[in-house]
Amino acid sequence: MDQHLALAWHVEIFARMKRLPPLAKVLGRSAQTQMTSRQSNDEILAAMRSWAAVQNAKMEGEAPCSEP
């Protein structure tokens, strides 16, 4: 609930602004931080394999879809 309130508050504040600040400033990140926090290809691949395993496990319990 707190996250929803914070989101609504920020949406309203941004709606009232005539000019939006740069995204990096809003997020509190510098250009250097963005460059150093990038994921490697191996990290992305590991995350996708983990996500796919979870999705496959969820689908194993469901009935297969029939093709028309």
Secondary structure, DSSP 8 states (H G I E B T S, - for coil): -HHHHHHHHHHHHHHH-SS---HHHHHT--HHHHHHT---HHHHHHHHHHHHHHHHHHHHTS------
